């Protein structure tokens, strides 16, 4: 569909999601990057792009992912996923205390059934 309709935002989003489901993370990042351009920076799509970049880097928050997360947080300062990944980036930079403060603050704001809570538990050493 994207070949015949290269400006079809929904098609690019669907393609990115399909690539994510099949663990083709680099390809997903490319599709989401195109969706971001077509959407003129929709924060939800910027977040999807950042997530694909992070998945492609085996969970490492790359410089490009960090820049995307910063864009998301400019538009949505309380976006939990962006805040989590920014805290993870702090950990990767060796700024553990700062990262833990951010993760703990986020943890207390999340609903009990949030998947991010499990991810934070794993990061702060409370994994079952």
N, C-alpha and C positions, 0 to 999 in steps of 0.2 A: 504494500500500500504506500509506503514512503517513497518508493521509486516513481510511482505514477502520480503521487500527490506530495511532493517534497515540502510543501508548506502546511501540511495537515498536522497540527499540533497533537491532536489525540492519537494519531498514528505513531508519532515519535514516542509519546509517553507509553503507549501500549508495547511498542518494540523494546523500549528500555526495561519495562516490567518483565517482559518475556525473557530478555537476556538475563535479568537478575535471577529469575526462577530457575534458569538453566545454568547458573553459575558462570556465565560469560560476562564477567564484571567489566572488563575493558570495553567490550562492545556496548554494554549497558551505559557506561559513562559517556561514550560517544553519542548514543541516542538521547540521553538526558541532556547533554550539552546542547544538542540541536534544539531540544524542547525548551530549554532555558532561553535560548536566543529568540525562538519564535514567540515565546510568552512574554518577552521583554523583562525577564528576571523574576518570574513568579517564585516566591520564596519556597513553596512546596516542591517545585521542580529543582530549584537550586539545592535543596536538601537531598532530594533523590540523587542528583549528580554527585554531591559530596559523599553520600553513602556508597554509591557505586565506586568512586575513587578509593574509599577506605577499604571496601571489600576487595578490590583489585590489588591493594597493597597489603593483603593479609592482615587487616585490622589496624594498620599503621595510618595515622592521620598525616597525610602528605601536606606539603606546602600548598598545593592547589586545593586540596580539600579544606585546609584551614582558611584559605581566602574565601571559599564558598560559604563556610560556616559563619565567617564574619559578616558576609552579606546577609545571610539569613537572620543573624542576630540583630543587625541594624534595623531590619523590618519587623522582626518578631523577637524582642529581647528575652522573652520567657520560653522560647521554643525548647522543650526538654531534650529532644534528641540532639540539637545543635549544642546545647549546654553540656551534655554528656560527652560528646566527642571533643569539645574544646577542653574539657577537664582531662580527657584521655591524652590529648596532645600535650598538656602541661606535664603529665606523668612521663610521657615519652621524652620530654625535654629535661627530665630530672627535677622538675619543680613539684615534687611529691606533696609537700604540705599544702600548697595552693590547690593542687588537683583534688586532694582529699576534702578540703573545705568546700570546694565547688560541688563535688559529688555528694557529700553529706547533706548540704543544703538542698540540692535537687532531690535527693532521696526522700527527704521529709515532706516535700511538696507533691510528690507523685501519689496517685491513687494506689491502693494496696495491690491491685491486680496488674499494675504496669509491668510490661516486660523489661523496661529499663531498670526496675528495681533489682531484678536478677542479675543484670549486667553489672550494676553498681556493686552488688554483694560480691560478685566475683572479683572486682577490682580492689575492693577494700578488705578482702580476705575473709569474708563471711560466707563464702560459698559452702553449700552443704556437702 
